[in-house]
């Protein structure tokens, strides 16, 4: 009886490890695809760097 329980335990563990590897591979492929083929461009931007808050000063002007 103990041999069947051990076999079931190892089979379940092997399936969990396999699914974890599959999940990691899918996440890695997704990240690779988005890094390689990212074509997003913010609306109204003509390939300039000065959009968003990249040029904003962290200190407020006191006038």
Protein Blocks (a to p, Z undefined) as FASTA:
>chain_A
ZZmmmmmmmmmmmmmmmmmmmmmmmmmmmmmmmmmmgcbdcehiahiakgcjllpcfbdc
dZZ
